[in-house]
Amino acid sequence: MTAMVYGVILASILVFVIGSVARAIRYARQPIHLRWELYPVPHADPRRVQHGGSYFEDVDWWTRPKEFNLLGELRFMVPEMLFMKGLWDFNRAMWVRSFPFHFGLYLAIGTVKLLVLVLLLDILAPGLLAGTVGLAVHWVYTITGIAGVILAILGAILLLIRRLTHEDLKTCTTPGDILNLSWFVVAFGCLLMGFLLRAPDSPGAVAMLRAILFFDSSVRIPGLLVVGLILSALLAAYIPFTHMSHFIAKYFTYHAIRWDDRSLRPGDRIEKKLAEYLTYRPTWSARHVGADGAKTWAEVVTRNPAEARKK
């Protein structure tokens, strides 16, 4: 029975990794998106960012090497990823609910990574984490883990209440949204209570991780904690196949849509892709566009809908 539990957890982690990679590949292979052309973009020259300009302002810009400011991107990305700055700026009421949920997940994920690192050090260099250092690390991952789970539960409950009570959100809330948030509350709730209520002689977090990785069935994990681990693992396996995988899509939204300021040059990769796209035969319910599945994109975009109506 214990080995089966370990198998479910490890299989779920594998499904999460494979599903996330497959989702990222799928996004990467999508046709080039219609560019937003909103300037400035963070990776532009800082002098241009100040007044909202771009490298297209230069005379003969196509003859000069394109600048890329990685620091500018990081200055935008870090506050957005860690603190959801965009939501803070434009929807403060939702930020109050969404930030604790997401930041709690960050802490929980960071705790798991820290536990893996501690386990590796314990295996490869057992004496390195002895004494005060080991005790300090133990308190770090204990505090971050508990804080992360509590924040995620709190945020999920607040988001759930918001979706069920706010008039604008109720109209676009699906049963899947309710299931997802409820799943987080139940899974993390079992994890938290199972950890806090375990017996004093129960294995610690590192010991449990070691047992899971090495299928050590001699380690007895408390029942409620087992339920929390299984529910959390299944949730992880489920995430890449739902809209909760937006953590993958967000990279492409910024880098392939909002910040894509590449120029079109004769013979380059973009030109070849666009030439291929013009041969596609799109369908669209907006009849005035004329995308009926028979015409190519080239025919659609060179057709004047106004002239077609006169005929």
C-alpha atoms as a printed R data frame, in Angstrom:
    type eleno elety resid chain resno       x      y       z
1   ATOM     1    CA   MET     A     1   0.000  0.000   0.000
2   ATOM     2    CA   THR     A     2   2.765  2.439   0.922
3   ATOM     3    CA   ALA     A     3   4.646  1.684  -2.300
4   ATOM     4    CA   MET     A     4   1.462  2.363  -4.302
5   ATOM     5    CA   VAL     A     5   1.156  5.771  -2.627
6   ATOM     6    CA   TYR     A     6   4.752  6.548  -3.565
7   ATOM     7    CA   GLY     A     7   4.057  5.429  -7.118
8   ATOM     8    CA   VAL     A     8   1.046  7.737  -7.432
9   ATOM     9    CA   ILE     A     9   3.080 10.701  -6.181
10  ATOM    10    CA   LEU     A    10   6.048 10.080  -8.498
11  ATOM    11    CA   ALA     A    11   3.819  9.307 -11.483
12  ATOM    12    CA   SER     A    12   1.903 12.543 -10.910
13  ATOM    13    CA   ILE     A    13   5.128 14.537 -10.844
14  ATOM    14    CA   LEU     A    14   6.173 12.882 -14.123
15  ATOM    15    CA   VAL     A    15   2.808 13.703 -15.725
16  ATOM    16    CA   PHE     A    16   3.151 17.322 -14.567
17  ATOM    17    CA   VAL     A    17   6.603 17.652 -16.137
18  ATOM    18    CA   ILE     A    18   5.601 15.976 -19.412
19  ATOM    19    CA   GLY     A    19   2.341 17.914 -19.594
20  ATOM    20    CA   SER     A    20   4.064 21.248 -18.939
21  ATOM    21    CA   VAL     A    21   6.742 20.594 -21.568
22  ATOM    22    CA   ALA     A    22   4.109 19.499 -24.103
23  ATOM    23    CA   ARG     A    23   2.069 22.631 -23.384
24  ATOM    24    CA   ALA     A    24   5.135 24.871 -23.827
25  ATOM    25    CA   ILE     A    25   6.030 23.167 -27.128
26  ATOM    26    CA   ARG     A    26   2.462 23.589 -28.320
27  ATOM    27    CA   TYR     A    27   2.549 27.314 -27.576
28  ATOM    28    CA   ALA     A    28   5.975 27.708 -29.187
29  ATOM    29    CA   ARG     A    29   4.730 26.114 -32.407
30  ATOM    30    CA   GLN     A    30   1.724 28.387 -32.781
31  ATOM    31    CA   PRO     A    31   1.715 30.834 -35.719
32  ATOM    32    CA   ILE     A    32   3.246 34.250 -35.139
33  ATOM    33    CA   HIS     A    33   0.726 36.356 -33.238
34  ATOM    34    CA   LEU     A    34  -0.546 39.723 -34.356
35  ATOM    35    CA   ARG     A    35   1.870 42.116 -32.687
36  ATOM    36    CA   TRP     A    36   0.580 44.645 -30.208
37  ATOM    37    CA   GLU     A    37   3.065 47.344 -31.277
38  ATOM    38    CA   LEU     A    38   2.860 48.946 -27.829
39  ATOM    39    CA   TYR     A    39   5.989 50.858 -26.910
40  ATOM    40    CA   PRO     A    40   8.171 50.998 -25.022
41  ATOM    41    CA   VAL     A    41   9.191 47.382 -24.558
42  ATOM    42    CA   PRO     A    42  11.343 46.664 -21.476
43  ATOM    43    CA   HIS     A    43  14.272 45.249 -23.431
44  ATOM    44    CA   ALA     A    44  14.705 48.449 -25.458
45  ATOM    45    CA   ASP     A    45  17.405 51.028 -24.853
46  ATOM    46    CA   PRO     A    46  16.651 52.654 -21.443
47  ATOM    47    CA   ARG     A    47  16.798 56.095 -23.062
48  ATOM    48    CA   ARG     A    48  13.946 55.131 -25.374
49  ATOM    49    CA   VAL     A    49  11.937 53.463 -22.617
50  ATOM    50    CA   GLN     A    50  11.796 56.788 -20.766
51  ATOM    51    CA   HIS     A    51   9.763 58.466 -23.505
52  ATOM    52    CA   GLY     A    52   8.030 55.397 -24.952
53  ATOM    53    CA   GLY     A    53  10.125 55.123 -28.093
54  ATOM    54    CA   SER     A    54  11.662 52.269 -30.065
55  ATOM    55    CA   TYR     A    55  14.586 51.561 -32.345
56  ATOM    56    CA   PHE     A    56  12.347 52.397 -35.324
57  ATOM    57    CA   GLU     A    57  12.957 56.063 -34.482
58  ATOM    58    CA   ASP     A    58  16.505 55.815 -35.855
59  ATOM    59    CA   VAL     A    59  17.250 56.834 -39.394
60  ATOM    60    CA   ASP     A    60  18.269 53.720 -41.372
61  ATOM    61    CA   TRP     A    61  17.499 51.576 -38.318
62  ATOM    62    CA   TRP     A    62  17.728 48.399 -40.416
63  ATOM    63    CA   THR     A    63  21.447 48.974 -40.948
64  ATOM    64    CA   ARG     A    64  22.256 48.930 -37.225
65  ATOM    65    CA   PRO     A    65  22.462 46.006 -34.797
66  ATOM    66    CA   LYS     A    66  19.365 45.662 -32.626
67  ATOM    67    CA   GLU     A    67  19.852 46.456 -28.938
68  ATOM    68    CA   PHE     A    68  18.644 44.132 -26.196
69  ATOM    69    CA   ASN     A    69  18.488 45.234 -22.571
70  ATOM    70    CA   LEU     A    70  18.165 42.118 -20.382
71  ATOM    71    CA   LEU     A    71  18.265 44.188 -17.198
72  ATOM    72    CA   GLY     A    72  15.256 46.160 -18.403
73  ATOM    73    CA   GLU     A    73  13.270 42.964 -18.903
74  ATOM    74    CA   LEU     A    74  14.233 41.681 -15.466
75  ATOM    75    CA   ARG     A    75  13.181 44.949 -13.836
76  ATOM    76    CA   PHE     A    76   9.739 44.398 -15.281
77  ATOM    77    CA   MET     A    77   9.483 40.618 -14.955
78  ATOM    78    CA   VAL     A    78  10.579 40.154 -11.336
79  ATOM    79    CA   PRO     A    79   7.961 42.486  -9.762
80  ATOM    80    CA   GLU     A    80   5.319 41.062 -12.104
81  ATOM    81    CA   MET     A    81   6.124 37.411 -11.377
82  ATOM    82    CA   LEU     A    82   6.679 37.709  -7.634
83  ATOM    83    CA   PHE     A    83   4.275 40.485  -6.659
84  ATOM    84    CA   MET     A    84   1.759 40.613  -9.556
85  ATOM    85    CA   LYS     A    85   2.399 44.304 -10.122
86  ATOM    86    CA   GLY     A    86   0.020 44.537 -13.078
87  ATOM    87    CA   LEU     A    87  -2.882 43.276 -10.993
88  ATOM    88    CA   TRP     A    88  -1.912 45.663  -8.182
89  ATOM    89    CA   ASP     A    89  -1.981 48.600 -10.597
90  ATOM    90    CA   PHE     A    90  -5.228 47.780 -12.414
91  ATOM    91    CA   ASN     A    91  -7.365 45.578 -10.144
92  ATOM    92    CA   ARG     A    92  -6.451 46.121  -6.511
93  ATOM    93    CA   ALA     A    93  -9.517 44.260  -5.171
94  ATOM    94    CA   MET     A    94  -8.534 41.107  -7.053
95  ATOM    95    CA   TRP     A    95  -4.855 41.500  -6.088
96  ATOM    96    CA   VAL     A    96  -5.764 41.285  -2.384
97  ATOM    97    CA   ARG     A    97  -7.174 37.817  -3.070
98  ATOM    98    CA   SER     A    98  -4.927 36.570  -5.851
99  ATOM    99    CA   PHE     A    99  -1.553 37.609  -4.432
100 ATOM   100    CA   PRO     A   100  -1.676 35.491  -1.244
101 ATOM   101    CA   PHE     A   101  -2.735 32.485  -3.313
102 ATOM   102    CA   HIS     A   102   0.073 32.794  -5.851
103 ATOM   103    CA   PHE     A   103   2.747 33.879  -3.374
104 ATOM   104    CA   GLY     A   104   1.760 30.963  -1.154
105 ATOM   105    CA   LEU     A   105   2.299 28.639  -4.113
106 ATOM   106    CA   TYR     A   106   5.714 30.205  -4.731
107 ATOM   107    CA   LEU     A   107   6.694 29.574  -1.115
108 ATOM   108    CA   ALA     A   108   5.392 25.998  -1.230
109 ATOM   109    CA   ILE     A   109   7.228 25.248  -4.487
110 ATOM   110    CA   GLY     A   110  10.390 26.887  -3.144
111 ATOM   111    CA   THR     A   111  10.114 24.755  -0.002
112 ATOM   112    CA   VAL     A   112   9.921 21.561  -2.055
113 ATOM   113    CA   LYS     A   113  13.018 22.589  -4.008
114 ATOM   114    CA   LEU     A   114  14.837 23.377  -0.766
115 ATOM   115    CA   LEU     A   115  13.874 19.959   0.634
116 ATOM   116    CA   VAL     A   116  15.243 18.261  -2.483
117 ATOM   117    CA   LEU     A   117  18.489 20.212  -2.104
118 ATOM   118    CA   VAL     A   118  18.729 19.290   1.582
119 ATOM   119    CA   LEU     A   119  18.155 15.620   0.743
120 ATOM   120    CA   LEU     A   120  20.881 15.686  -1.919
121 ATOM   121    CA   LEU     A   121  23.318 17.318   0.498
122 ATOM   122    CA   ASP     A   122  22.358 14.803   3.165
123 ATOM   123    CA   ILE     A   123  23.173 11.974   0.751
124 ATOM   124    CA   LEU     A   124  26.339 13.414  -0.789
125 ATOM   125    CA   ALA     A   125  27.779 15.300   2.198
126 ATOM   126    CA   PRO     A   126  26.069 14.083   5.395
127 ATOM   127    CA   GLY     A   127  28.107 16.233   7.766
128 ATOM   128    CA   LEU     A   128  27.491 19.490   5.922
129 ATOM   129    CA   LEU     A   129  24.071 20.103   7.502
130 ATOM   130    CA   ALA     A   130  24.980 18.971  10.999
131 ATOM   131    CA   GLY     A   131  24.560 21.134  14.087
132 ATOM   132    CA   THR     A   132  23.464 24.758  13.880
133 ATOM   133    CA   VAL     A   133  23.433 24.904  10.078
134 ATOM   134    CA   GLY     A   134  21.108 21.932   9.809
135 ATOM   135    CA   LEU     A   135  18.814 23.314  12.499
136 ATOM   136    CA   ALA     A   136  18.629 26.693  10.759
137 ATOM   137    CA   VAL     A   137  17.812 25.092   7.407
138 ATOM   138    CA   HIS     A   138  15.178 22.933   9.127
139 ATOM   139    CA   TRP     A   139  13.419 26.007  10.494
140 ATOM   140    CA   VAL     A   140  13.638 27.781   7.140
141 ATOM   141    CA   TYR     A   141  11.841 25.076   5.187
142 ATOM   142    CA   THR     A   142   9.381 24.472   8.013
143 ATOM   143    CA   ILE     A   143   8.386 28.144   8.195
144 ATOM   144    CA   THR     A   144   8.264 28.703   4.425
145 ATOM   145    CA   GLY     A   145   6.316 25.489   3.888
146 ATOM   146    CA   ILE     A   146   3.681 26.212   6.523
147 ATOM   147    CA   ALA     A   147   3.407 29.878   5.527
148 ATOM   148    CA   GLY     A   148   3.100 28.964   1.851
149 ATOM   149    CA   VAL     A   149   0.331 26.427   2.414
150 ATOM   150    CA   ILE     A   150  -1.616 28.778   4.722
151 ATOM   151    CA   LEU     A   151  -1.362 31.678   2.254
152 ATOM   152    CA   ALA     A   152  -2.420 29.460  -0.661
153 ATOM   153    CA   ILE     A   153  -5.445 28.175   1.274
154 ATOM   154    CA   LEU     A   154  -6.425 31.691   2.337
155 ATOM   155    CA   GLY     A   155  -6.048 33.040  -1.201
156 ATOM   156    CA   ALA     A   156  -8.014 30.140  -2.715
157 ATOM   157    CA   ILE     A   157 -10.881 30.696  -0.264
158 ATOM   158    CA   LEU     A   158 -10.923 34.442  -0.953
159 ATOM   159    CA   LEU     A   159 -10.890 33.846  -4.717
160 ATOM   160    CA   LEU     A   160 -13.645 31.275  -4.370
161 ATOM   161    CA   ILE     A   161 -15.817 33.701  -2.398
162 ATOM   162    CA   ARG     A   162 -15.103 36.450  -4.927
163 ATOM   163    CA   ARG     A   163 -16.155 34.244  -7.832
164 ATOM   164    CA   LEU     A   164 -19.356 33.164  -6.086
165 ATOM   165    CA   THR     A   165 -20.447 36.617  -4.923
166 ATOM   166    CA   HIS     A   166 -19.136 39.218  -7.372
167 ATOM   167    CA   GLU     A   167 -21.685 39.918 -10.108
168 ATOM   168    CA   ASP     A   168 -19.139 40.446 -12.891
169 ATOM   169    CA   LEU     A   169 -17.228 37.260 -12.045
170 ATOM   170    CA   LYS     A   170 -20.276 35.044 -11.492
171 ATOM   171    CA   THR     A   171 -21.202 35.309 -15.168
172 ATOM   172    CA   CYS     A   172 -17.845 33.883 -16.315
173 ATOM   173    CA   THR     A   173 -17.257 31.397 -13.485
174 ATOM   174    CA   THR     A   174 -17.428 27.761 -14.592
175 ATOM   175    CA   PRO     A   175 -17.744 24.568 -12.519
176 ATOM   176    CA   GLY     A   176 -14.085 23.971 -13.372
177 ATOM   177    CA   ASP     A   177 -13.087 27.209 -11.637
178 ATOM   178    CA   ILE     A   178 -14.920 26.134  -8.482
179 ATOM   179    CA   LEU     A   179 -13.372 22.650  -8.658
180 ATOM   180    CA   ASN     A   180  -9.848 23.997  -9.069
181 ATOM   181    CA   LEU     A   181  -9.973 26.376  -6.115
182 ATOM   182    CA   SER     A   182 -11.793 23.863  -3.922
183 ATOM   183    CA   TRP     A   183  -9.192 21.228  -4.777
184 ATOM   184    CA   PHE     A   184  -6.419 23.531  -3.566
185 ATOM   185    CA   VAL     A   185  -8.258 24.203  -0.308
186 ATOM   186    CA   VAL     A   186  -8.886 20.512   0.435
187 ATOM   187    CA   ALA     A   187  -5.479 19.216  -0.686
188 ATOM   188    CA   PHE     A   188  -3.457 21.880   1.106
189 ATOM   189    CA   GLY     A   189  -5.747 21.713   4.113
190 ATOM   190    CA   CYS     A   190  -5.041 17.990   4.485
191 ATOM   191    CA   LEU     A   191  -1.317 18.658   4.039
192 ATOM   192    CA   LEU     A   192  -1.291 21.340   6.705
193 ATOM   193    CA   MET     A   193  -3.368 19.475   9.275
194 ATOM   194    CA   GLY     A   194  -1.602 16.197   8.585
195 ATOM   195    CA   PHE     A   195   1.770 17.837   9.203
196 ATOM   196    CA   LEU     A   196   0.729 19.795  12.296
197 ATOM   197    CA   LEU     A   197  -1.174 16.910  13.921
198 ATOM   198    CA   ARG     A   198   1.343 14.149  13.229
199 ATOM   199    CA   ALA     A   199   2.792 12.236  16.176
200 ATOM   200    CA   PRO     A   200   6.110 13.421  17.649
201 ATOM   201    CA   ASP     A   201   7.862 10.267  16.449
202 ATOM   202    CA   SER     A   202   6.603 10.652  12.858
203 ATOM   203    CA   PRO     A   203   9.207 11.171  10.117
204 ATOM   204    CA   GLY     A   204  10.179 14.729   9.221
205 ATOM   205    CA   ALA     A   205   9.830 16.324   5.812
206 ATOM   206    CA   VAL     A   206  13.267 15.270   4.560
207 ATOM   207    CA   ALA     A   207  12.780 11.702   5.807
208 ATOM   208    CA   MET     A   208   9.425 11.481   4.033
209 ATOM   209    CA   LEU     A   209  10.932 12.833   0.814
210 ATOM   210    CA   ARG     A   210  13.719 10.270   1.024
211 ATOM   211    CA   ALA     A   211  11.167  7.495   1.579
212 ATOM   212    CA   ILE     A   212   9.117  8.592  -1.450
213 ATOM   213    CA   LEU     A   213  12.139  8.813  -3.760
214 ATOM   214    CA   PHE     A   214  13.568  5.460  -2.680
215 ATOM   215    CA   PHE     A   215  10.243  3.629  -2.156
216 ATOM   216    CA   ASP     A   216  11.097  2.954   1.467
217 ATOM   217    CA   SER     A   217   7.897  1.300   2.719
218 ATOM   218    CA   SER     A   218   9.281  1.004   6.250
219 ATOM   219    CA   VAL     A   219   8.633  4.728   6.814
220 ATOM   220    CA   ARG     A   220   5.118  5.259   8.132
221 ATOM   221    CA   ILE     A   221   3.550  8.527   6.999
222 ATOM   222    CA   PRO     A   222   0.429  9.629   8.925
223 ATOM   223    CA   GLY     A   223  -2.841  8.914   7.112
224 ATOM   224    CA   LEU     A   224  -4.094 12.500   6.810
225 ATOM   225    CA   LEU     A   225  -0.721 13.583   5.488
226 ATOM   226    CA   VAL     A   226  -0.842 10.766   2.927
227 ATOM   227    CA   VAL     A   227  -4.236 12.047   1.743
228 ATOM   228    CA   GLY     A   228  -2.807 15.560   1.412
229 ATOM   229    CA   LEU     A   229   0.237 14.317  -0.502
230 ATOM   230    CA   ILE     A   230  -1.858 12.260  -2.928
231 ATOM   231    CA   LEU     A   231  -4.384 15.054  -3.529
232 ATOM   232    CA   SER     A   232  -1.580 17.574  -4.064
233 ATOM   233    CA   ALA     A   233   0.263 15.237  -6.434
234 ATOM   234    CA   LEU     A   234  -2.882 14.562  -8.480
235 ATOM   235    CA   LEU     A   235  -3.552 18.300  -8.566
236 ATOM   236    CA   ALA     A   236  -0.064 18.877  -9.963
237 ATOM   237    CA   ALA     A   237  -0.693 16.253 -12.661
238 ATOM   238    CA   TYR     A   238  -4.008 17.921 -13.510
239 ATOM   239    CA   ILE     A   239  -2.742 21.505 -13.777
240 ATOM   240    CA   PRO     A   240  -0.960 21.350 -17.197
241 ATOM   241    CA   PHE     A   241  -4.198 20.230 -18.870
242 ATOM   242    CA   THR     A   242  -6.295 23.135 -17.598
243 ATOM   243    CA   HIS     A   243  -6.264 26.928 -17.833
244 ATOM   244    CA   MET     A   244  -4.220 26.886 -14.615
245 ATOM   245    CA   SER     A   245  -1.248 26.300 -16.907
246 ATOM   246    CA   HIS     A   246  -1.289 30.061 -17.586
247 ATOM   247    CA   PHE     A   247   2.078 30.171 -15.825
248 ATOM   248    CA   ILE     A   248   3.429 28.688 -19.076
249 ATOM   249    CA   ALA     A   249   1.322 30.828 -21.394
250 ATOM   250    CA   LYS     A   250   2.365 34.030 -19.645
251 ATOM   251    CA   TYR     A   251   5.927 33.714 -20.943
252 ATOM   252    CA   PHE     A   252   4.695 33.566 -24.532
253 ATOM   253    CA   THR     A   253   2.147 36.323 -23.951
254 ATOM   254    CA   TYR     A   254   4.930 38.726 -23.041
255 ATOM   255    CA   HIS     A   255   7.849 37.571 -25.182
256 ATOM   256    CA   ALA     A   256   5.991 36.467 -28.319
257 ATOM   257    CA   ILE     A   257   3.188 39.041 -28.361
258 ATOM   258    CA   ARG     A   258   3.630 42.113 -26.162
259 ATOM   259    CA   TRP     A   259   7.380 42.464 -26.533
260 ATOM   260    CA   ASP     A   260   7.979 41.006 -29.990
261 ATOM   261    CA   ASP     A   261   9.503 43.959 -31.806
262 ATOM   262    CA   ARG     A   262  11.542 42.007 -34.335
263 ATOM   263    CA   SER     A   263  11.710 43.569 -37.765
264 ATOM   264    CA   LEU     A   264  10.810 41.741 -40.978
265 ATOM   265    CA   ARG     A   265  13.853 41.360 -43.196
266 ATOM   266    CA   PRO     A   266  13.973 39.728 -46.641
267 ATOM   267    CA   GLY     A   267  14.848 36.041 -46.469
268 ATOM   268    CA   ASP     A   268  14.706 35.687 -42.679
269 ATOM   269    CA   ARG     A   269  12.714 33.152 -40.641
270 ATOM   270    CA   ILE     A   270   9.765 35.477 -40.065
271 ATOM   271    CA   GLU     A   271   9.277 36.098 -43.777
272 ATOM   272    CA   LYS     A   272   9.275 32.354 -44.494
273 ATOM   273    CA   LYS     A   273   6.714 31.717 -41.747
274 ATOM   274    CA   LEU     A   274   4.434 34.517 -42.933
275 ATOM   275    CA   ALA     A   275   4.614 33.195 -46.488
276 ATOM   276    CA   GLU     A   276   3.462 29.819 -45.184
277 ATOM   277    CA   TYR     A   277   0.644 31.349 -43.130
278 ATOM   278    CA   LEU     A   278  -0.738 33.128 -46.202
279 ATOM   279    CA   THR     A   279  -1.480 29.704 -47.715
280 ATOM   280    CA   TYR     A   280  -3.692 28.673 -44.772
281 ATOM   281    CA   ARG     A   281  -7.452 28.512 -45.357
282 ATOM   282    CA   PRO     A   282  -8.961 29.986 -42.179
283 ATOM   283    CA   THR     A   283 -12.561 29.833 -41.019
284 ATOM   284    CA   TRP     A   284 -14.230 32.611 -39.056
285 ATOM   285    CA   SER     A   285 -17.847 33.115 -38.061
286 ATOM   286    CA   ALA     A   286 -17.704 36.822 -38.972
287 ATOM   287    CA   ARG     A   287 -19.107 36.554 -42.491
288 ATOM   288    CA   HIS     A   288 -17.932 39.999 -43.622
289 ATOM   289    CA   VAL     A   289 -14.314 38.805 -43.353
290 ATOM   290    CA   GLY     A   290 -14.905 36.100 -45.931
291 ATOM   291    CA   ALA     A   291 -12.834 33.445 -44.125
292 ATOM   292    CA   ASP     A   292 -14.998 30.520 -45.229
293 ATOM   293    CA   GLY     A   293 -12.306 27.819 -45.302
294 ATOM   294    CA   ALA     A   294 -12.071 27.961 -49.081
295 ATOM   295    CA   LYS     A   295 -10.081 31.174 -49.493
296 ATOM   296    CA   THR     A   296  -6.461 31.434 -48.414
297 ATOM   297    CA   TRP     A   297  -5.258 34.059 -45.964
298 ATOM   298    CA   ALA     A   298  -3.653 35.853 -48.906
299 ATOM   299    CA   GLU     A   299  -7.046 36.104 -50.616
300 ATOM   300    CA   VAL     A   300  -8.775 37.192 -47.418
301 ATOM   301    CA   VAL     A   301  -6.348 39.975 -46.515
302 ATOM   302    CA   THR     A   302  -6.206 41.383 -50.061
303 ATOM   303    CA   ARG     A   303  -9.984 41.438 -50.384
304 ATOM   304    CA   ASN     A   304 -11.906 44.650 -49.634
305 ATOM   305    CA   PRO     A   305 -15.064 43.743 -47.673
306 ATOM   306    CA   ALA     A   306 -16.689 47.041 -48.615
307 ATOM   307    CA   GLU     A   307 -16.209 46.370 -52.336
308 ATOM   308    CA   ALA     A   308 -17.485 42.810 -51.879
309 ATOM   309    CA   ARG     A   309 -20.719 44.133 -50.365
310 ATOM   310    CA   LYS     A   310 -21.306 46.415 -53.368
311 ATOM   311    CA   LYS     A   311 -21.171 43.415 -55.661
